[in-house]
Amino acid sequence: MNLRIHQDHARFREIVKGRIRKELRKYISSGELIGKEGDKLVSIPLPQIDIPRFRFGERNQGGVGQGDGEEGDALSDADAESGEGQAGSDEGQHILEADVTIEELAEILGEELELPNIEDKGKEKLVSTKERYVGIRRVGPESLKHFKRTYREALKRQIASGVYNPKRPVIIPVREDKRFRSWKLEELYESNAVIIYMMDVSGSMGEEQKEMVRIESFWIDAWLTTQYKGLETRFIIHDATAREVDRETFFHTRESGGTMISSAYKLCADMIEREYSPAEWNIYPFHFSDGDNWSTDDTKNSLKILDEIIVPSSNMFCYGQVFSPYGSGQFIKDLVAAFADDERVVTSEIPDRDGIVDSIKTFLGKGR
């Protein structure tokens, strides 16, 4: 019975995942999950999933199989009642709230977008330890006793001493027969990664543009977390100046001002040089902007910082440009022209929320 319950639950989970896949773009483009990011479980509304159940009625209420009847009789009293209201052509909606982990959502995202596993670039400087069984010894706790080895030693001893009876093979180990597993601590170097998010919060970036950036950053973070055991995230916001902020500020800030992209790149480059050696870290800088910059001189300065420090240190540098009616959109053109032959620089244009999924696939679909 227990097995049947587990099988039914597994089938239901597959149905839930199927519905999420079908509505994936809708869930990704919605900003509702961002506020639940710290929770292990999130509730997903899944339309048109009806859970079947038995319901017993009162006896002698009429209907099929309950007494005499004539052709054309109603199946039950409920069917005989006249309906009220206007007719409709749409099917009924059955809303079910299903709890899904962020990890499961990220896994579904990876499957649907066919995202490859990421190739580790470096090893992290922190070391974890793991117990590994490496041999057999004569002493040890009973919890580590090796049954087969102990039985074999007892059998060998009884045969050698002539007390073994094949017709009545009773093997009783004594203390000197016992064998135990031996173990040692093994050092494991776990691959680690850092994501450095940079977001333009200048006046030309409206709330809709910022929300698109936050949504995409949320899902990028969710996917990369499944790829690395240790994942650090750093957040930079900039207008004419740049500053590092915490996650809460990044996902809820409302600022305005002019735009100097180089200010964010200088801060990012300094962060990498000071704290993240490319030999030990997988580094992923993401910059989101509407492509508007203060001057061509600042654009040249920005491209220089990218070329000399950020790009050579990173697995890849990703630039996402959201459409804004107030931004010039020029920076992505300058960036593509400067790094046309460098596969480490990946760019994406995000016209609206529907473009978030395609942008994520552009950034993460190469498995770097």
C-alpha positions in Angstrom: 0.0 0.0 0.0 2.9 2.3 0.9 4.5 1.6 -2.5 1.3 2.5 -4.3 1.1 5.8 -2.4 4.7 6.7 -3.4 4.0 5.7 -7.0 0.8 7.8 -7.1 2.7 10.7 -5.6 5.5 10.4 -8.1 3.0 10.3 -11.0 1.3 13.5 -9.6 4.7 15.2 -9.4 5.3 14.4 -13.0 1.9 15.9 -13.9 2.7 19.0 -12.0 6.1 19.3 -13.7 4.3 18.9 -17.1 2.0 21.7 -16.3 4.9 23.9 -15.2 6.7 23.2 -18.5 3.7 24.1 -20.5 3.4 27.4 -18.6 7.1 28.0 -18.2 7.4 31.3 -20.0 4.5 32.7 -17.9 6.1 31.6 -14.6 9.5 32.9 -15.6 8.3 36.3 -16.7 6.3 36.8 -13.5 8.0 38.6 -10.7 6.0 36.9 -7.9 8.7 34.3 -7.1 11.4 36.9 -6.4 9.9 37.7 -3.0 9.9 34.0 -2.1 13.5 33.5 -3.0 14.7 32.7 0.5 12.1 29.9 1.0 12.7 26.3 0.0 9.2 25.8 -1.3 7.0 28.1 -3.4 3.4 27.6 -4.3 2.6 27.5 -8.0 -1.0 27.8 -9.2 -1.7 25.1 -11.7 -4.9 25.5 -13.7 -7.0 22.6 -15.1 -5.7 19.9 -12.8 -8.6 18.1 -11.2 -7.9 15.7 -8.4 -10.4 12.8 -8.6 -12.2 11.7 -5.4 -15.1 9.6 -4.4 -18.1 11.3 -2.8 -21.0 9.3 -1.2 -24.6 10.6 -1.2 -27.6 9.9 0.9 -29.6 6.7 0.2 -32.9 6.7 -1.7 -32.2 10.1 -3.3 -33.1 8.7 -6.8 -30.7 8.4 -9.7 -29.2 5.5 -11.6 -29.5 2.1 -9.9 -31.9 3.3 -7.2 -35.4 2.0 -7.9 -37.7 2.1 -10.9 -37.3 4.6 -13.6 -38.5 5.6 -17.0 -36.6 6.5 -20.2 -35.7 10.2 -20.0 -35.7 10.5 -16.2 -33.0 12.7 -14.8 -30.0 10.8 -13.4 -30.2 12.7 -10.1 -32.2 15.5 -8.4 -29.3 17.9 -9.2 -29.7 17.2 -12.9 -33.4 17.9 -12.8 -32.9 21.4 -11.4 -33.1 24.3 -13.8 -29.8 26.2 -14.2 -29.5 29.9 -13.6 -27.2 32.4 -15.3 -26.0 32.9 -18.8 -24.5 30.1 -21.0 -20.8 30.1 -21.5 -18.4 28.6 -24.0 -15.3 28.3 -21.9 -14.2 25.2 -20.0 -14.2 25.3 -16.2 -11.0 26.1 -14.4 -9.7 23.9 -11.5 -7.0 25.8 -9.6 -4.5 23.7 -7.5 -1.7 25.2 -5.5 1.3 22.8 -5.7 4.5 23.3 -3.6 7.6 23.2 -5.7 11.2 23.8 -4.7 13.3 26.5 -6.4 15.8 23.7 -7.3 13.0 21.8 -9.1 12.0 24.9 -11.0 15.6 25.5 -12.0 15.9 21.9 -13.2 12.7 22.2 -15.3 14.2 25.5 -16.7 17.4 23.7 -17.6 15.5 20.8 -19.3 13.2 23.0 -21.3 15.9 25.4 -22.5 18.3 22.4 -23.0 21.0 24.1 -20.9 24.2 22.1 -20.8 26.1 21.4 -17.6 28.7 24.1 -17.0 32.4 23.1 -17.4 34.3 24.1 -14.3 37.1 26.5 -14.9 38.9 26.4 -11.5 38.9 25.0 -8.0 38.0 26.8 -4.9 40.5 27.6 -2.2 38.4 26.2 0.6 38.7 22.4 1.2 36.1 20.1 2.5 36.8 16.6 4.0 35.1 13.3 3.4 35.5 9.9 5.1 36.6 7.2 2.6 37.0 3.5 3.4 40.4 2.4 2.1 41.2 -1.1 3.6 40.7 -3.8 6.2 42.2 -4.0 9.7 41.9 -6.3 12.7 40.6 -3.8 15.2 37.8 -1.3 15.1 34.3 -0.6 16.3 31.5 -3.1 15.8 29.7 -0.6 13.5 32.6 -1.0 11.0 32.8 -4.8 11.1 33.2 -6.3 7.7 30.8 -9.3 7.7 32.2 -11.2 4.7 35.8 -10.8 5.7 35.0 -11.9 9.3 33.1 -15.0 8.0 35.9 -15.9 5.7 38.5 -15.8 8.5 36.3 -17.9 10.8 35.8 -20.4 8.0 39.5 -20.6 7.3 40.3 -21.1 11.0 37.8 -23.9 11.4 39.0 -25.8 8.3 42.6 -25.5 9.4 41.8 -26.8 12.9 39.7 -29.7 11.5 36.5 -28.7 13.3 34.6 -27.7 10.2 31.7 -30.1 9.4 30.4 -29.6 5.8 27.2 -31.5 6.7 26.6 -29.1 9.6 28.3 -25.9 8.5 28.0 -23.7 11.6 30.5 -20.8 11.5 31.0 -18.9 14.8 33.6 -16.1 14.6 35.8 -15.5 17.6 37.6 -12.3 18.4 40.7 -13.0 16.3 38.5 -13.7 13.2 36.9 -10.2 13.2 37.9 -7.8 10.5 37.0 -4.1 10.3 36.9 -1.4 7.6 39.6 1.2 7.9 39.1 4.8 6.7 40.8 8.0 6.2 39.8 11.7 5.7 40.1 12.7 2.1 40.4 16.3 1.1 38.0 17.4 -1.6 38.4 20.6 -3.6 34.9 21.8 -4.5 34.4 23.9 -7.5 33.1 27.3 -6.7 31.7 30.3 -8.6 30.9 33.9 -8.1 28.2 35.9 -10.0 28.6 39.6 -10.1 25.4 41.3 -11.1 25.6 44.9 -12.3 22.4 46.9 -13.0 21.9 50.3 -14.5 19.5 52.2 -12.2 19.7 55.6 -14.0 16.7 57.7 -14.9 16.3 56.1 -18.3 15.7 52.7 -16.6 12.0 52.7 -15.6 10.5 50.3 -13.1 9.5 47.8 -15.8 13.0 47.7 -17.1 14.4 47.1 -13.6 11.8 44.4 -12.9 12.8 42.6 -16.1 16.5 42.6 -14.9 15.5 41.3 -11.5 13.5 38.5 -12.9 16.2 37.4 -15.2 18.8 37.6 -12.5 16.7 35.5 -10.2 16.5 32.6 -12.7 20.1 32.9 -13.7 21.0 32.6 -10.0 18.7 29.6 -9.6 20.3 27.7 -12.5 23.9 28.4 -11.5 23.1 27.3 -7.9 22.3 23.9 -9.3 25.6 23.7 -11.1 27.9 24.7 -8.1 27.9 23.6 -4.5 29.4 27.0 -3.5 28.0 30.0 -5.2 28.7 33.6 -4.2 26.7 36.5 -5.5 27.7 40.1 -5.5 25.5 43.0 -6.5 26.5 46.4 -8.0 24.1 49.2 -9.0 25.1 52.2 -10.9 24.0 55.5 -12.4 26.8 58.1 -12.8 28.5 56.3 -9.9 28.6 52.7 -8.8 28.3 51.0 -5.4 28.0 47.5 -4.1 24.7 46.6 -2.4 23.1 43.6 -0.7 20.6 41.3 -2.4 17.6 43.1 -0.8 18.6 46.5 -2.1 19.4 45.1 -5.6 16.0 43.6 -6.0 14.0 46.5 -4.6 16.0 49.7 -5.3 14.4 52.7 -6.9 17.1 55.2 -8.0 17.7 57.6 -10.9 20.4 59.9 -12.3 22.9 60.0 -15.2 24.7 57.0 -16.6 28.4 56.1 -16.5 28.9 52.4 -17.3 32.6 52.6 -16.6 31.9 53.2 -12.9 30.3 49.7 -12.5 33.1 48.1 -14.5 35.8 49.7 -12.4 34.1 48.4 -9.2 33.7 44.9 -10.7 37.3 44.8 -11.9 38.6 45.8 -8.5 36.4 43.2 -6.9 37.9 40.4 -9.1 41.5 41.5 -8.7 41.1 41.8 -4.9 39.0 38.7 -4.0 38.6 36.3 -6.9 41.6 34.7 -8.5 40.6 33.3 -12.0 42.7 30.2 -11.2 40.5 29.4 -8.3 37.1 30.8 -9.2 34.5 30.5 -12.0 33.6 34.1 -12.5 30.4 35.3 -14.2 29.8 39.1 -14.5 26.3 40.0 -15.7 25.6 43.6 -16.7 22.1 44.9 -17.5 21.4 48.3 -18.9 19.2 50.1 -21.5 22.3 50.9 -23.5 22.4 54.6 -22.7 25.8 56.0 -21.6 27.0 59.5 -20.7 29.6 59.9 -23.4 31.6 58.1 -26.1 34.7 58.7 -23.9 33.1 56.7 -21.1 32.1 53.9 -23.5 35.8 53.7 -24.7 36.9 53.6 -21.0 34.3 50.9 -20.3 35.5 48.7 -23.2 39.1 49.1 -22.1 38.3 47.8 -18.6 36.4 44.9 -20.1 39.3 44.0 -22.5 42.1 44.3 -19.9 40.6 42.9 -16.7 37.0 41.6 -16.7 36.8 39.5 -19.8 40.2 37.7 -19.4 39.3 36.8 -15.8 35.8 35.5 -16.5 34.3 32.3 -17.8 32.1 34.7 -19.8 30.9 38.2 -19.6 27.2 38.7 -20.3 25.5 41.9 -21.2 21.7 42.1 -21.4 20.1 45.2 -22.9 16.5 45.9 -22.0 14.4 48.1 -24.2 13.6 51.5 -22.8 11.9 54.4 -24.7 14.2 56.8 -22.9 17.6 55.0 -23.7 19.7 55.3 -26.8 20.5 51.6 -27.0 23.9 52.3 -28.4 26.1 50.5 -26.0 25.3 46.9 -27.2 26.4 48.0 -30.7 29.7 49.3 -29.5 30.2 46.2 -27.4 29.5 43.8 -30.3 31.8 45.7 -32.6 34.7 45.6 -30.0 34.4 41.9 -29.1 33.0 40.4 -32.3 35.5 37.6 -32.3 35.6 36.9 -28.6 33.3 34.0 -27.6 33.6 35.0 -23.9 31.5 38.1 -24.5 27.8 37.2 -24.9 25.1 39.8 -25.5 21.4 39.7 -25.5 18.6 42.1 -26.3 15.5 41.9 -24.1 12.6 43.8 -25.7 10.0 42.8 -23.0 9.2 40.2 -20.4 8.5 37.6 -23.1 12.2 38.0 -24.1 13.6 36.9 -20.7 13.5 33.2 -21.5 15.4 33.6 -24.8 17.9 35.9 -23.1 18.6 33.2 -20.4 19.1 30.6 -23.1 21.5 32.9 -24.9 23.6 33.5 -21.8 23.6 30.0 -20.3 23.2 27.8 -23.4 26.9 27.5 -24.1 27.8 25.8 -20.8 30.8 27.9 -20.1 
